Amino acid sequence: MIPIKDETRLIDLTIGELKSVLSNIIRDTMSGCDVKDKEQDYVYGLKGICQLFGCSKNTAAKLKDGILKKAVYQDGRRILTDPVMARKLFNNYYSKKN
């Protein structure tokens, strides 16, 4: 086994040594990053908006095109809604209305 130094050529490393070097580099790089434990949950489709607000599909479609427009991403037929932003927009709209 060749001691691994900065001057060691890549071609002189064995597969095991290369794996060790790469895993150390990845571990060191990832330790400095804030990794989310869980991806942000999205609500999918009109059905998801219905469940989020407890309303009908017709009302969900009106909300999607109206006050929730900034929280909704639509690509073709796929609808993704950020529930946290949707609740904030909904609460802001109705707090200003009252």
Secondary structure, 3 states (H helix, E strand, C coil): CCCCCCCCCHHHCCHHHHHHHHHHHHHHHHHCCCCCCCCCCCEEHHHHHHHHHCCCHHHHHHHHHCCCHHHEEEECCEEEECHHHHHHHHHHHHHHHC
